[in-house]
Amino acid sequence: MRRLIEILSQFLIADINLEDIIESYSEIDTYSQGKLEGKATSFTSRNMGKNDLWIAATASTLNLELITTDKDFDHLNEDYLQLKRIDLSEYSNEKGYYSAWGLKYA
C-alpha cells in the first residue's frame, strides 16, 4: 500500500472547472465530431466519451503528455495534445497479469 501512495503522490490533481479546460472540452468535442469550423479532419467523425473528453481537455490545456492503452485519443495527437500509447502486452506475464510501477493487476 505504501508503494501505491508513493506513486499516487506524484500525480497532478487538476481542477476541471477552470474556464480554459471547459473551453478545450467543447472545442475537442466539436473537432472530434468533425464540426469545428475552419479545421478540416482526416478521420471519421466520432463521439468521444464524456470522461475521455475531460481527460483530453485537461491534458491539452495543461500541456501534459497523455498516456493511454487505447486508441480513443489518436485523432487528437499533435493537434491538441501529445500522446503516448502503452502496449500492455509488453508488461504481461504467462498468467495474464500485468506489472507496472511495481504494482500487479489483472
Secondary structure by P-SEA (a helix, b strand, c coil): caaaaaaaaabbbbccccaaaaaaaaaaaaaaaccccccccccccccccaaaaaaaaaaaaabbbbbbccccccccccccbbbbbbcccccccccccccccccccc
